[in-house]
Structure formats: structure tokens, C-alpha cells
């Protein structure tokens, strides 16, 4: 054999060896990935041979599978369309699931280890078991009221979100994000039309696929004064102690004075802490924050959940919808010293402070629950195909940022906000309501964001709901009052007090 043939033979042998090694590598190490790939059509056909489990709340199906006559036997449908889409998400034929459809995918598809006994049983009975069912914590009446009021708000806001929680357990009673989308076209078996629907949503400048209640942060405005109040109470103040106020305040090192929303708001040189929160006194809280110092303000916020970067809301024993990180910002100069001007602005919820709507709801729920913050969750039960309970949520404490004494002081102060101050529109008959409004500047030429965080007690003294409502770029005057009005109606519906 001549030299060229020997060389060619060696090259061929090396190529065969590489091919053999790659084949074994694929089979041994990559098999599961390819088998479970969203692009594997054989897996897709097999997956659609059995009905995917339902996602439901209050006995109402929010996602279900219906029999078809095409190659994929079952079609995923969403009867309520936009109202629940940010929570439920969707299950597409290609690509991956989102929302609860994603976080509970294994259970819904029937592949979960929790359903192993059902799969073994089917081997003897010959029956093909369907996927497991998910029961959500959502109160459908509260969700309907939240959706209707948010999408028909009186301030022309086209974007925003709302969350209501049970303060005692952390169960999510309502979760709305607008604008939303209809998930049905995205689950179409016609992949071309599904892709076109997805492409249209992705290109929409208003980003309807974003769940604004958990995935976005905003300047919280005066709702952050609850955190600063807690820091002051922890530092030894009482709600009746006086703080420096006045019509204008310029922090050391700043050329820009801080004013109050109205000239008559805390115009006197000193006001009590309770009065400052009731009237939303900017000058008082700016000076209070500077007096406390950046470390105490940031530490207090962190105790309530700011800076947490691993929170999810879904199944308490598993994954869920990721919650964006709420942050206070650095409040520092380049040399590491405290930027007093930034601290003053941060103490009224401006500058670099950013908060999720979920964090706002947790803030109110913590006060209502005596200082104990429960971990929020959406999945109440997992049921097998025969509706036998496999999992029941057992509420868990997330953290305890304040003791009962501080919680009670904050509760009284926040009730005063609703009864005597800026949150009057949150009042609801038959309930004791407390809260805090916020109007957050977010750009020189943009309308402000309108906020309200609050809670409701029934006539038995039970904390039945806590809510946060945020309207982006709300138009008109007293915009936070509209957020308060909507929050009151959501909490009323969540507590079984009727609709709007």
C-alpha cells in the first residue's frame, strides 16, 4: 500500500472513531436533553396523546385540554383569555412553556414522580392516565374585579398591575397585569400561526407578555415611607413623637429642595410621625431618613424583603414565577460616604429605590399579620387525574421583619392614612382598612406612577386581605387615590364582601 492510501486510511479510521465517540456521547450524555427537547416532534406527538391536566381556581377551569381530530390529539385552551394569562402562561407546541404551565409542567403532563403510582397502576389496568391537575389559590371574584377595575381605571393608565394576598397564609388571591394577551393563538397546533401570534406580541412596544406584578420594578414613591417609619420605630421613636417637617427641605450637598405635594401638607416645622404618614409629608420623611442614616434605612428595607433575589411564587415545595429583586440603591458618593441628597430622595421612595408590586403587597400583609411575613404562593393543591389530592399547600413563614409592637403602631398609622389622610378612597363598608398611597415620579416628561399598598380586617378583627395596586403613568390629579379605590374593591371581593 502506497503512502497516500495509508494516509487516507488513517484519516478514515480517525473519522470513524470520532463518529463512534460522538454517537456514544449523544446516547449516553445527551439523550435526555434531546428526548425532552421542545423541538422533538416525536415527543410532542406522544405528549399530546393524553390530556394535560387542568389549571383551575374556585372550580373554574383556567387551562384545559380538548380532544381534536388532528395529529396532536389534545388542544390546550384558555377559556378566560387575557384575565389570567400573566399567571397561567401558555403551553405551545414548539418552544417552552411559561407561567404556571412551566413551573408545574411535569405534574400537568403526568411525568412527575408524584404520579408514579398512577403510571404503575395503568400498566395493569390498561388505562392511559392523564396529567395531574393544579388548583390555584386565586379568588375568581377578586381576579375579575381586579381585571375590570384596572383595565377601566379612571386615570387613563394602560399599564399596571395588582396583587392581593391573604396576610395570614401568603395565598395569592388576585394577580393582574395589563396589558395582557390571549394565550389561545400561542397554543395553536398550526405552528405557523402560533409563531406569527408570538412574533406580534414580542414586537408590541407595550410588552403584554411581561407579568408586571412580579417581573418588573418601579420607584415606589411614598409607599416606601412605611419602611422608613418602621426604621424610626425600631430606633426608639413612637408614632406620637415629632419629626422635623416644613414646607421645603434641602438635604446637605443638594441644590434641589424637596417639597410636599400640597403647600398645606405638614407646613409647620414639626409634626408627629403618625401625622407625617397620614398626610404623606415628603419634607418630614426626607429629614427623618437623613437623621436615621443610610445604613438603617437600607437594613430595614432588607429585613422586609428588599435585595432578595431568589423568591418565586408558585408551589411552596417547588418552583414558580420568579420575582424580580426590589432594591434601595447605593445612596453613596464616589468615596463611599453617604450621599445625603440621595438618602433624602430615597427616603420618599425616589432616586434609585425600585420595588415590585409583589413586594408592596408583602409589605402591607406583614403589617396586617402582626409583623410575620408569609411566603406568597399560587398553588393550593395538586390532584391526580382522578382528583385525589397529591399535595396540599402548608403556609410557610418567609421572614419576621418587625415585632408585634411595631406592627401594631404601623397598623394604627396606616389606618389613619385611610380614615383621615391620602388613602380615603380605599375605604370599604364593613371592613377596617389601612394603607399608604404613593405617587412616584419616573421621568421629566412622563406622568407619575400611582401606588397604593393596604390591608383589610373584617368585623371579627381578622386580617382578610392585603393588596398592592400600581398604575403606570397615570393621568390627572390625585392619581394615587385611584389606586387606593381599586385596591379597596379588590380586597372587598377577596374577603367575600361582594364585587364592585
C-alpha positions in Angstrom: 0.0 0.0 0.0 1.5 3.3 -1.0 1.8 6.3 1.3 -1.2 8.3 0.0 -3.5 5.3 0.5 -2.1 4.7 4.0 -2.7 8.4 4.9 -6.3 8.2 3.6 -6.9 5.0 5.5 -5.7 6.6 8.7 -7.9 9.7 8.2 -10.9 7.5 7.5 -10.3 5.4 10.7 -9.9 8.6 12.8 -13.1 10.0 11.3 -15.0 6.7 12.1 -13.5 6.8 15.7 -14.7 10.4 16.1 -18.2 9.5 14.8 -18.4 6.5 17.1 -17.3 8.6 20.1 -19.8 11.3 19.2 -22.6 8.7 18.8 -21.9 7.2 22.2 -21.6 10.7 23.8 -25.0 11.6 22.3 -26.6 8.4 23.5 -25.0 8.4 27.0 -24.9 12.0 27.9 -27.3 13.9 25.6 -30.1 11.5 25.2 -32.3 13.1 27.9 -31.8 16.6 26.5 -32.8 15.6 23.0 -35.6 13.4 24.3 -37.1 16.2 26.3 -36.3 19.0 23.7 -39.2 21.2 22.8 -38.2 20.6 19.2 -38.5 16.8 19.3 -41.7 16.2 17.3 -41.9 12.5 18.4 -42.0 13.6 22.0 -44.6 16.2 21.1 -46.9 13.7 19.5 -46.6 11.3 22.4 -47.2 14.1 24.9 -50.4 15.1 23.2 -51.7 11.6 23.2 -53.0 12.1 26.8 -54.9 15.1 28.1 -52.7 17.6 30.0 -54.2 18.3 33.5 -56.4 21.3 34.1 -55.4 24.5 35.9 -58.3 25.8 38.0 -59.4 28.2 40.7 -62.7 28.1 42.6 -63.8 25.2 40.5 -63.4 27.2 37.3 -61.1 25.8 34.5 -58.5 28.3 33.5 -56.5 26.0 31.3 -57.7 22.7 29.9 -57.1 20.2 27.1 -59.8 19.4 24.5 -60.0 16.5 22.1 -59.2 17.2 18.5 -59.1 15.3 15.2 -55.6 16.3 14.1 -52.2 14.7 14.6 -51.9 16.2 18.1 -54.8 14.6 19.9 -55.4 17.3 22.5 -55.5 21.1 22.1 -54.6 23.3 25.1 -57.2 26.0 25.6 -57.6 29.0 27.9 -61.3 30.0 28.4 -60.7 33.2 30.3 -58.1 34.5 27.8 -56.4 37.8 28.9 -57.6 37.9 32.5 -55.4 35.1 33.8 -52.7 34.8 31.1 -49.9 36.5 33.1 -50.3 33.9 35.8 -51.2 30.8 33.9 -49.0 31.4 30.9 -49.3 29.1 28.0 -48.2 25.7 26.6 -47.0 26.0 23.0 -46.4 23.1 20.6 -42.9 24.3 20.0 -40.5 26.1 22.4 -41.1 26.1 26.1 -44.0 26.8 28.5 -44.3 29.9 30.6 -46.1 30.8 33.8 -47.7 28.1 35.9 -47.8 26.0 32.8 -44.0 25.9 33.0 -43.4 25.7 36.8 -46.0 22.8 37.1 -45.2 21.2 33.7 -44.1 17.8 34.9 -47.2 17.4 37.1 -49.6 18.7 34.4 -48.1 16.4 31.8 -48.2 13.4 34.1 -44.4 12.9 34.1 -43.9 13.9 37.7 -42.5 11.3 40.2 -45.5 12.2 42.4 -47.7 10.4 39.8 -45.5 7.3 39.6 -48.1 5.1 41.3 -50.7 6.1 38.8 -48.4 5.2 35.9 -47.7 1.8 37.5 -51.4 1.2 38.1 -52.1 1.9 34.4 -49.8 -0.9 33.4 -52.2 -3.3 34.9 -55.5 -1.6 34.1 -54.5 -0.7 30.5 -55.9 2.8 31.0 -53.8 5.7 29.8 -53.7 8.2 32.7 -53.9 11.9 32.0 -51.8 14.6 33.6 -52.3 15.9 37.1 -54.5 18.9 37.9 -53.4 22.2 39.6 -55.7 24.1 41.9 -54.7 27.7 42.4 -55.3 30.0 45.4 -56.8 32.7 43.2 -60.3 34.0 44.2 -62.0 34.3 40.9 -64.3 37.1 42.0 -61.3 39.1 43.2 -59.5 38.4 40.0 -62.5 39.6 37.9 -62.8 42.8 40.0 -59.1 43.5 39.7 -59.1 43.0 35.9 -62.2 45.1 35.3 -61.1 48.0 37.5 -57.5 48.0 36.3 -58.5 47.9 32.6 -61.2 50.5 33.1 -59.3 52.8 35.6 -60.3 56.4 35.9 -56.8 57.8 35.2 -56.2 56.5 31.6 -53.4 54.2 32.6 -52.8 51.5 30.0 -50.2 49.6 32.0 -50.1 48.4 35.6 -50.6 45.5 37.9 -52.3 44.5 41.1 -51.8 41.7 43.7 -53.9 40.7 46.7 -52.7 38.2 49.3 -54.2 36.5 52.4 -51.9 38.1 55.1 -52.3 35.0 57.3 -51.1 32.4 54.8 -49.5 34.2 51.8 -52.0 32.7 49.4 -52.4 34.9 46.3 -56.0 36.0 46.0 -55.6 38.0 42.8 -52.8 38.8 40.3 -53.4 41.0 37.4 -51.1 42.6 34.8 -52.0 44.9 32.0 -51.8 44.9 29.1 -52.3 41.2 28.8 -52.7 38.8 25.9 -54.8 35.9 24.7 -52.8 32.7 25.1 -55.0 30.6 22.8 -53.3 31.5 19.5 -49.9 30.7 21.0 -51.1 27.1 21.8 -52.4 26.5 18.3 -51.4 23.3 16.6 -50.7 25.3 13.4 -47.2 26.2 14.2 -47.0 28.9 11.6 -50.0 30.8 13.0 -48.7 30.3 16.6 -45.3 31.7 15.6 -47.0 34.7 13.9 -49.0 35.4 17.1 -45.9 35.2 19.2 -43.9 37.4 16.9 -46.7 40.1 17.1 -46.6 40.0 20.9 -42.8 40.2 21.1 -42.8 43.3 18.8 -45.5 45.1 20.8 -43.9 48.1 22.4 -46.2 47.7 25.5 -44.8 44.2 26.2 -48.0 42.4 27.0 -46.1 39.2 27.7 -44.5 40.8 30.8 -46.1 39.9 34.1 -45.7 43.4 35.7 -46.8 42.3 39.1 -43.7 40.2 39.7 -41.2 40.7 36.9 -40.8 44.5 36.9 -39.7 47.0 39.4 -40.7 50.7 39.8 -39.9 53.7 42.0 -42.4 53.1 44.9 -42.9 56.8 45.9 -44.4 57.4 49.3 -45.3 53.8 49.9 -41.7 53.4 50.9 -42.4 55.7 53.9 -43.8 52.6 55.6 -40.3 51.1 55.6 -38.8 54.4 56.9 -41.5 54.5 59.6 -40.5 51.0 60.7 -36.9 52.0 60.9 -37.8 55.0 63.0 -40.0 52.9 65.4 -37.2 50.3 65.6 -34.8 53.1 66.5 -36.9 54.0 69.6 -39.4 56.6 68.2 -43.1 56.3 68.9 -45.8 57.2 66.5 -46.6 60.3 68.5 -43.0 61.6 68.6 -42.5 64.7 66.5 -40.1 64.9 63.5 -38.8 67.9 61.6 -41.0 68.9 58.7 -41.9 72.3 57.0 -42.8 73.3 53.5 -39.4 72.8 52.0 -36.2 70.8 52.7 -32.8 70.8 51.0 -30.5 68.0 52.0 -26.8 68.7 52.7 -24.9 68.7 49.4 -28.1 69.1 47.3 -29.2 72.1 45.4 -32.7 70.8 44.8 -35.2 71.3 47.5 -37.8 68.7 48.4 -41.4 69.9 48.6 -44.7 68.4 49.6 -47.5 67.5 47.2 -49.7 70.3 48.6 -48.5 73.6 50.2 -50.6 73.0 53.3 -49.2 69.5 53.9 -47.2 69.5 57.2 -46.4 73.2 56.7 -45.5 73.5 60.4 -41.9 73.0 61.5 -42.7 69.7 63.3 -45.3 67.0 63.0 -45.8 63.7 64.7 -44.7 60.6 62.9 -48.3 59.4 62.6 -49.4 62.7 61.1 -46.4 62.6 58.7 -47.5 59.3 57.3 -51.2 60.2 57.3 -50.6 63.3 55.2 -47.6 61.8 53.3 -45.2 64.5 54.4 -42.2 64.5 52.0 -40.1 67.0 53.9 -40.6 65.1 57.2 -39.6 61.7 55.8 -36.6 63.2 53.8 -35.3 64.7 57.0 -36.1 61.5 59.0 -34.2 59.4 56.6 -31.2 61.6 56.8 -31.3 61.5 60.6 -31.6 57.7 60.7 -28.8 57.3 58.2 -28.4 55.2 55.0 -27.4 52.0 56.8 -30.5 51.9 59.0 -32.8 52.7 56.0 -31.2 50.0 53.8 -31.1 47.5 56.6 -34.8 48.0 57.4 -35.7 47.6 53.7 -33.7 44.4 53.5 -35.4 43.0 56.6 -38.7 43.3 54.7 -37.5 41.6 51.5 -35.6 44.2 49.5 -32.5 42.7 47.9 -33.8 39.1 47.9 -33.0 37.7 44.5 -34.4 34.1 44.7 -38.0 34.5 45.6 -40.6 32.6 43.5 -44.4 32.5 43.8 -46.0 29.2 42.8 -45.6 25.9 44.6 -44.3 26.2 48.2 -42.4 22.9 47.6 -41.0 23.8 44.2 -40.5 26.5 41.7 -42.9 29.2 40.5 -43.0 32.6 38.8 -39.6 34.4 39.5 -40.0 37.7 41.5 -37.7 40.5 40.4 -35.4 42.0 43.1 -36.6 45.1 44.9 -33.6 47.4 45.7 -32.9 50.6 47.6 -29.9 51.8 45.6 -26.5 52.6 47.0 -27.1 56.1 48.4 -23.3 56.7 48.3 -20.8 59.2 47.0 -17.8 58.1 44.9 -15.6 58.0 48.0 -18.0 55.6 49.8 -19.5 58.3 52.1 -23.3 58.7 52.3 -24.9 60.9 49.6 -27.2 62.9 51.8 -29.2 64.2 48.9 -29.7 60.6 47.5 -30.7 59.4 51.0 -33.3 62.2 51.4 -34.8 61.3 48.0 -34.6 57.6 48.7 -36.5 58.1 51.9 -39.5 59.2 50.0 -39.3 56.3 47.5 -37.5 58.1 44.7 -33.9 58.3 43.4 -32.7 54.6 42.9 -35.3 52.8 45.0 -37.1 50.2 43.0 -39.9 47.8 44.2 -42.1 45.1 42.7 -45.8 45.1 43.2 -45.4 41.8 45.0 -43.1 43.4 47.5 -45.7 46.2 48.0 -48.3 43.6 48.8 -46.0 41.7 51.1 -45.3 45.0 52.9 -48.9 45.5 53.7 -49.5 41.9 54.5 -46.6 41.9 57.0 -48.2 44.8 59.0 -51.6 43.1 58.9 -50.2 39.8 60.1 -48.5 41.3 63.2 -45.0 41.5 61.8 -44.8 38.0 60.3 -44.3 37.9 56.5 -45.7 34.7 54.9 -44.2 33.3 51.8 -46.5 34.0 48.8 -47.8 31.1 46.8 -50.2 30.3 44.0 -50.6 26.5 44.0 -53.1 25.4 46.6 -53.4 21.7 45.6 -52.0 19.1 43.2 -54.6 16.5 42.2 -54.1 13.3 40.2 -56.2 12.5 37.1 -58.9 11.0 39.4 -58.7 14.2 41.5 -57.1 12.5 44.5 -55.0 15.1 46.5 -51.3 14.6 46.0 -50.2 17.9 47.6 -51.8 20.5 49.8 -50.1 23.8 50.5 -48.9 24.3 54.0 -48.2 28.0 54.6 -44.7 29.0 55.5 -43.2 32.0 57.2 -40.8 33.8 54.9 -39.4 36.2 57.5 -40.4 38.3 60.5 -39.1 41.8 59.9 -40.8 43.5 62.8 -42.2 42.6 66.2 -45.9 42.9 67.2 -45.4 46.2 68.9 -44.0 47.9 65.8 -46.6 46.1 63.6 -49.4 47.5 65.8 -48.0 51.0 65.6 -47.7 50.8 61.8 -51.3 49.4 61.6 -52.7 52.4 63.5 -50.7 54.8 61.4 -51.8 53.2 58.1 -55.5 53.1 59.3 -55.2 56.8 59.9 -54.0 57.2 56.3 -57.2 55.7 55.0 -59.6 57.3 57.6 -58.0 60.8 57.8 -55.4 61.2 55.0 -54.4 60.5 51.5 -55.9 56.9 51.3 -59.6 57.8 51.9 -60.7 56.2 48.6 -59.7 52.8 49.8 -62.5 52.7 52.4 -64.9 49.8 52.1 -68.0 49.3 54.2 -67.9 46.6 56.8 -64.1 46.5 57.0 -61.3 48.3 58.7 -58.8 49.4 56.1 -55.3 50.7 56.4 -52.7 51.6 53.8 -50.3 54.0 52.2 -50.6 55.9 48.9 -47.6 56.7 46.6 -47.1 59.0 43.7 -43.8 58.2 42.0 -42.0 60.5 39.5 -40.4 58.5 36.8 -39.1 61.0 34.2 -39.2 64.7 33.3 -41.9 64.3 30.7 -43.9 61.3 32.0 -47.0 61.1 34.1 -46.3 59.7 37.6 -46.9 56.1 38.7 -49.8 55.7 41.1 -49.4 53.3 44.1 -51.4 52.0 47.0 -50.5 49.3 49.5 -53.0 48.3 52.1 -54.8 45.7 54.1 -58.4 45.0 55.3 -59.7 43.5 58.5 -63.3 42.1 58.8 -65.7 42.8 61.7 -64.2 39.9 63.6 -60.8 41.6 63.6 -59.3 39.1 61.1 -56.8 40.2 58.5 -58.6 39.0 55.4 -56.6 40.7 52.5 -53.6 42.8 51.7 -53.2 44.4 48.3 -50.9 46.5 46.2 -52.1 48.4 43.1 -49.8 50.2 40.7 -50.9 52.3 37.7 -48.1 53.3 35.3 -48.1 56.9 34.1 -51.5 57.8 35.5 -53.0 61.0 34.2 -54.8 63.7 36.2 -54.7 64.8 39.8 -54.7 62.6 43.0 -53.7 59.6 40.9 -52.8 57.5 44.0 -56.4 57.9 45.1 -57.5 55.8 42.1 -55.0 53.1 43.0 -56.5 53.2 46.6 -60.0 52.9 45.2 -59.2 49.9 43.1 -57.3 48.2 46.0 -60.3 48.6 48.3 -62.6 46.9 45.8 -60.2 44.0 45.2 -59.8 43.4 48.9 -63.5 43.5 49.4 -64.1 40.9 46.7 -61.2 38.8 48.1 -62.8 38.8 51.5 -66.1 37.7 50.2 -67.7 41.2 50.5 -69.1 41.3 47.0 -67.9 42.9 43.9 -67.9 46.5 42.5 
